[in-house]
Amino acid sequence: MLNLFGKRKHATCDGGTRRDFMKIGALGMSGLMLPDLLRARARANQAGTSTRNTSVVWLWLGGGPTHVETFDPKMTAPMEFRSTVGAVQTNVPGIELGGVFPRMARVADKMAFVRSFAHNNSGHGGGTHWVMTGYDFPPADNGQPQSKPGLGSIMARYRGANNSATGLPNYVRIGGILGDGPSWLGSPFAPFDTAGDARNNMNLQVTLERLGERRRLLRGFDGLNRHIDRSGLMSGLDSFETQAFDLLISRAREVFDVSREEPRTRDLYGNNSLAQQMLTARRLCEAGVGFVTLHFGGWDMHGQIAQSMRNLAPQVDHAVSAFVQDVHQRGLENDILLVITGEFGRTPRVNGGAGRDHWAPLSTLALSGGGLRMGQVVGESTSKAEVPKTRPISPQDLMATVFQVLGIPQDLQYNDQSGRPMPMVNGGRPITELVG
């Protein structure tokens, strides 16, 4: 039986796991039943102001993917610096990728690769927090919860926690990442967790006949008590319980079920677990979800990096290339932005264990779609892939670029827990080469 949402768990060198990141990274919704979730999100929806219907799929390569073996192979560098898995020429003249990404090489004209992405925190927690929120927070390396809202939660706060047309949540987590939660924005703007109780409550546990009986019973009790209800609580209860019933029996549930996808598209993605998750992400975005996070870990490669890349990279290669082709075949390349990143890169020089260690001064970043300019490399690293040679592109710049795709104002502010207005983007600028 295919496990769509997976139980993939990889420990990083500091002992942290994806599950740990999920625990400390967000205020979860795991204690809420579906009507409770709808009530919280309905309150949050009152603040929604977005006029755009674009979406972001955020693929997180947890552990710190090597920038050399992925998107900056540096084959002219000395042996100890160049890609240990060689390089492959893409369908864009002059652009090479690591040798384990032949499928992505064939869709490189529909992608952009940033080779000067960088920050200064080489810890798993701190680096993740910086990329996910745009802000450095070193205590995250010691297990402290995030101090700033993540990108998806900011989008949910701005647009409203649910899509007003479909009722679907605007922010869905398929894989948890440290820093992907709302922080002080509040739990209504936490991601809808596909592995949590909120998603489980969308699965019918009774027949439609019995569900109808329960609905009639609820309405009967509501009608009996409405004449003595002076506070409007019964009316509210009926509204949210009805919304929950409607969501359970509506097409919204079908969006999560990839078995309903047409056979040709399912063949394109295959049975690759990550590819199945990315197919789900595409279906969610097409149905109006604004932000979807996926986590695919195992990139903390301190030793035997060549073998590790050959084991792990083909799954990403397959999943990403299928997603990019699918999005373009459907004419959604202006509506859906794919972002591929991790917390930092790896040391330029291969270590004594044939691996690479943590290296924040240069990181990996790839994008596709979102109406941005594709088929290019943005930025340049030094000859040994040590640091940016051109202007460094920061997490704040990435954040500003995503804001532009989503139609979020660059000067957006929300009050923090002390009541002070805090800028969501502080100093970042959309990446000029991508946005024009």
C-alpha positions in Angstrom: 0.0 0.0 0.0 1.4 3.4 -1.0 2.0 5.7 2.0 1.4 9.1 0.3 2.6 11.3 3.1 5.4 9.0 4.2 7.3 8.5 7.5 10.7 9.5 6.2 13.0 10.5 9.1 16.7 11.3 8.9 18.9 12.4 11.8 21.3 15.2 11.2 24.7 15.3 12.8 23.4 17.2 15.8 20.9 14.4 16.6 17.9 16.4 15.3 15.3 14.8 13.1 12.5 15.9 10.9 10.1 14.9 13.7 12.0 17.1 16.2 11.8 20.0 13.7 8.0 19.5 13.5 7.7 19.5 17.3 9.6 22.7 17.9 8.9 24.4 14.6 5.2 25.3 14.8 2.2 25.6 16.9 0.3 22.5 15.6 -3.3 21.9 15.2 -3.1 18.3 16.4 -5.6 18.8 19.2 -8.4 20.3 17.1 -11.3 18.5 15.6 -12.3 19.7 12.2 -15.1 22.1 13.3 -12.7 23.7 15.8 -10.2 24.2 13.0 -12.8 25.8 10.8 -13.8 28.2 13.6 -10.2 29.3 14.2 -9.6 29.8 10.5 -12.9 31.6 10.0 -11.8 34.2 12.6 -8.5 34.5 10.8 -10.1 34.9 7.4 -11.5 38.3 8.4 -8.0 39.7 7.8 -7.5 38.3 4.3 -6.8 40.9 1.7 -5.0 39.2 -1.2 -6.1 39.6 -4.7 -3.7 37.1 -6.3 -4.2 33.4 -6.7 -0.6 32.3 -7.1 0.9 29.5 -5.0 4.3 28.3 -3.8 5.5 24.7 -3.3 8.5 24.8 -1.0 10.7 21.7 -1.3 13.1 21.5 1.7 16.2 19.3 1.4 16.9 18.9 5.1 20.4 18.4 6.4 22.2 20.9 4.2 22.4 19.9 0.5 25.8 20.3 -1.2 25.8 23.1 -3.6 28.7 21.6 -5.6 27.1 18.2 -6.4 23.7 19.8 -7.0 23.7 23.0 -9.0 27.3 24.3 -9.1 29.5 21.4 -10.1 32.7 23.4 -10.7 34.3 20.8 -13.0 37.3 23.2 -13.8 38.3 23.4 -10.1 41.0 21.1 -8.5 39.9 17.5 -7.8 39.2 18.1 -4.1 36.8 20.9 -4.9 34.9 19.8 -8.0 31.7 17.7 -8.0 32.4 14.1 -6.9 29.5 12.9 -9.2 30.6 14.8 -12.3 28.3 17.1 -14.2 25.6 16.9 -16.8 25.0 19.4 -19.6 21.5 20.9 -19.5 19.2 21.9 -22.4 20.4 25.5 -21.8 23.8 26.1 -23.4 26.5 26.7 -20.8 24.6 25.5 -17.8 25.7 22.3 -16.0 24.2 20.5 -13.0 25.6 17.8 -10.8 25.9 14.5 -12.8 23.0 12.8 -10.8 20.3 15.2 -12.2 19.9 14.2 -15.8 16.1 14.6 -15.8 16.3 18.1 -14.3 18.9 18.9 -16.9 16.3 18.2 -19.6 13.9 20.8 -18.1 16.5 23.4 -17.1 15.0 25.9 -19.5 12.0 25.9 -17.2 14.2 26.4 -14.1 16.6 29.0 -12.6 19.6 28.1 -10.4 21.0 30.6 -7.9 24.7 30.2 -7.3 25.3 33.1 -4.9 22.7 32.3 -2.2 24.3 32.7 1.2 24.0 33.5 4.9 26.2 33.1 8.0 24.7 30.4 10.3 26.1 26.9 9.7 24.0 25.2 12.4 21.1 23.1 11.4 18.5 24.9 13.5 19.8 28.4 13.1 20.4 28.0 9.3 16.9 26.5 8.9 15.3 29.3 10.9 17.1 32.0 8.8 16.1 30.5 5.4 12.5 29.8 6.5 11.8 33.1 8.2 14.4 35.5 6.8 15.9 36.2 10.2 18.9 34.8 12.0 18.2 33.2 15.4 21.2 31.3 16.8 19.2 29.8 19.8 17.4 27.6 17.3 20.6 25.5 17.2 19.9 24.7 20.9 16.3 23.7 20.3 14.6 27.0 21.0 11.3 27.5 19.1 11.2 29.9 16.2 11.1 33.6 17.0 9.7 34.9 13.7 6.8 33.8 11.5 7.5 31.5 8.6 6.7 32.4 5.0 3.7 30.1 4.7 2.1 31.5 7.9 2.7 35.1 6.7 0.9 34.2 3.5 -2.0 32.7 5.5 -2.2 35.8 7.7 -2.3 38.0 4.7 -4.7 36.0 2.5 -6.8 34.4 5.2 -6.3 31.0 6.6 -8.7 29.4 4.2 -9.4 29.9 0.5 -12.8 31.7 0.5 -13.9 30.0 -2.7 -13.0 26.4 -1.9 -12.8 26.2 1.9 -9.4 24.6 1.6 -6.6 25.8 3.9 -4.3 28.3 2.3 -1.2 26.8 3.9 -0.6 23.0 3.9 2.3 21.1 5.4 3.1 17.8 3.8 6.5 17.7 5.5 7.4 19.7 8.6 10.4 22.1 8.8 11.8 24.0 11.7 10.6 27.6 11.2 7.5 26.7 9.1 5.0 27.8 11.8 3.3 31.1 12.8 5.3 32.0 15.9 3.5 35.0 17.4 1.1 35.4 14.5 -1.0 32.7 16.3 -2.1 29.1 15.8 -4.9 29.9 13.2 -2.1 30.6 10.8 -0.3 27.3 11.4 -0.1 24.9 8.5 -2.8 22.4 7.9 -0.8 19.2 8.7 -1.5 16.3 6.3 -0.1 13.9 9.0 -2.1 15.4 11.8 -5.6 15.0 13.3 -7.0 17.8 11.2 -6.3 15.8 8.0 -7.5 12.6 9.6 -10.8 14.2 10.5 -11.4 14.7 6.7 -11.6 11.0 6.4 -15.1 9.7 6.8 -15.3 7.1 9.5 -19.1 6.5 9.0 -21.2 5.9 6.0 -22.8 8.8 4.2 -26.2 7.5 5.3 -25.2 7.7 9.0 -23.5 11.0 8.4 -26.8 12.4 7.1 -28.6 11.1 10.1 -26.2 12.8 12.4 -26.6 16.0 10.5 -30.4 15.9 10.8 -30.0 15.2 14.5 -27.8 18.2 14.9 -30.2 20.4 13.1 -33.0 19.1 15.2 -31.3 20.0 18.4 -30.4 23.3 17.0 -34.0 24.1 16.0 -35.2 23.0 19.4 -33.0 25.5 21.2 -32.8 28.4 18.8 -35.8 30.2 20.4 -34.0 30.4 23.7 -30.6 31.3 22.3 -29.8 34.9 23.0 -26.1 34.8 22.3 -26.0 33.4 18.8 -23.9 30.5 19.9 -26.3 27.9 18.5 -26.3 29.7 15.2 -22.5 29.6 15.2 -22.4 26.0 16.1 -24.8 25.1 13.3 -22.7 27.1 10.8 -19.4 25.5 11.6 -20.7 22.0 12.1 -22.4 22.4 8.7 -19.2 23.7 7.1 -17.4 20.7 8.5 -20.0 18.3 7.1 -19.8 20.1 3.7 -16.1 19.8 3.6 -16.2 16.1 4.5 -18.5 15.3 1.6 -17.3 17.9 -0.9 -14.7 17.7 -3.6 -12.1 19.2 -1.2 -11.3 15.8 0.2 -10.6 14.5 -3.3 -7.8 17.0 -3.8 -5.6 15.0 -1.3 -6.3 11.8 -3.2 -3.8 11.3 -6.0 -5.5 8.1 -7.1 -8.1 10.4 -8.7 -5.5 11.9 -11.0 -5.6 10.9 -14.7 -3.4 7.8 -15.5 -1.1 9.7 -17.8 -0.1 12.1 -15.1 0.2 9.4 -12.5 2.6 7.6 -14.9 4.7 10.7 -15.2 5.2 10.9 -11.4 5.4 7.1 -10.9 5.6 5.5 -7.5 8.4 7.6 -6.2 7.3 8.7 -2.7 8.6 12.3 -3.1 7.0 12.5 -6.6 3.7 11.4 -5.1 3.9 14.2 -2.5 4.8 16.7 -5.2 1.8 15.6 -7.3 -0.4 16.2 -4.2 1.2 19.6 -3.8 0.3 20.4 -7.5 -3.3 19.3 -6.9 -3.5 21.4 -3.8 -2.2 24.5 -5.6 -4.4 24.0 -8.6 -7.4 23.9 -6.1 -6.4 27.2 -4.5 -4.0 26.4 -1.7 -1.4 29.2 -1.5 1.6 27.5 0.2 2.7 23.9 0.5 5.8 22.7 2.3 7.5 19.3 1.6 10.5 17.9 3.5 12.9 15.4 2.0 15.8 14.8 4.3 19.1 13.0 4.4 21.5 15.7 3.0 23.8 16.0 6.0 26.6 14.2 4.1 29.8 14.4 6.2 31.2 11.2 4.6 31.0 9.3 1.3 29.1 12.1 -0.4 29.3 10.6 -3.9 27.6 7.4 -2.9 25.0 9.3 -0.8 24.2 11.6 -3.7 23.7 8.6 -6.0 21.3 7.1 -3.5 19.3 10.2 -2.8 19.4 12.6 -5.7 17.6 10.4 -8.3 14.4 10.7 -6.2 14.6 14.4 -6.3 15.6 14.4 -10.0 12.5 12.3 -10.9 10.1 14.2 -8.7 11.2 17.7 -9.7 11.4 17.0 -13.4 7.9 15.4 -13.3 6.5 18.4 -11.4 8.0 21.0 -13.7 6.7 19.1 -16.8 3.3 18.7 -15.3 2.9 22.3 -14.3 3.9 23.5 -17.8 1.6 21.0 -19.5 -1.3 22.4 -17.5 -0.3 26.0 -18.2 0.3 26.8 -14.6 3.8 28.0 -14.8 2.8 31.5 -14.0 0.6 30.5 -11.1 2.8 28.0 -9.2 6.4 28.7 -8.0 8.6 25.8 -6.9 11.4 26.6 -4.5 14.1 24.1 -3.7 16.5 24.8 -0.9 17.9 23.7 2.4 19.5 25.2 5.5 23.0 25.7 4.0 25.6 24.3 1.6 28.6 22.1 2.2 32.3 22.8 2.5 34.0 23.4 -0.9 36.9 21.0 -0.1 36.1 17.3 0.3 37.1 16.2 3.8 39.1 13.2 4.8 36.0 11.0 4.9 35.1 11.8 1.3 32.3 14.0 2.5 31.6 17.7 3.0 30.8 19.6 6.2 28.5 22.5 7.0 29.0 25.7 5.0 26.6 28.6 5.2 28.7 31.1 3.2 27.4 29.5 0.0 24.1 27.5 -0.4 22.0 25.8 -3.0 18.8 27.3 -4.5 16.7 26.4 -7.5 13.3 27.7 -8.6 10.7 27.0 -11.3 7.7 28.9 -12.5 5.8 31.6 -10.6 5.9 33.8 -13.7 9.7 34.4 -13.0 12.4 34.4 -15.7 13.6 30.9 -16.2 16.4 29.2 -18.1 19.2 30.9 -16.4 21.8 30.9 -13.7 21.6 33.8 -11.2 24.8 34.9 -9.5 28.2 33.3 -9.6 30.5 31.7 -7.0 34.2 31.9 -6.7 36.4 29.4 -8.7 36.3 26.8 -5.9 32.7 27.3 -4.9 33.6 28.9 -1.6 31.6 32.2 -1.4 29.6 34.4 -3.8 31.7 36.1 -6.4 28.8 38.4 -7.4 26.3 40.0 -5.1 25.2 37.6 -2.4 21.5 36.7 -2.4 20.2 36.4 1.1 17.2 34.6 2.7 15.6 38.1 2.9 16.0 38.5 -0.9 14.4 35.0 -1.4 11.6 36.0 0.9 11.0 39.3 -1.0 10.9 37.4 -4.3 8.3 35.0 -2.9 6.3 37.9 -1.6 6.2 39.4 -5.1 5.0 36.1 -6.6 2.3 35.8 -4.0 1.2 39.4 -4.3 2.2 40.3 -0.7 3.4 43.9 -0.2 7.1 44.3 0.5 6.4 46.7 3.4 3.9 44.4 5.1 4.0 44.6 8.9 2.2 42.8 11.8 2.2 43.5 15.5 4.4 41.1 17.5 3.5 39.7 20.9 4.4 43.0 22.6 2.2 45.0 20.2 5.0 46.5 18.2 4.7 46.6 14.4 7.3 44.2 12.9 8.3 44.2 9.2 7.9 40.8 7.6 10.7 41.6 5.1 13.5 43.7 6.4 16.0 44.8 3.9 15.4 42.1 1.3 14.8 42.9 -2.3 13.2 40.7 -5.0 16.0 39.0 -7.1 16.3 41.3 -10.1 17.4 38.7 -12.6 14.2 36.7 -11.8 11.5 39.4 -11.5 12.9 41.8 -14.2 
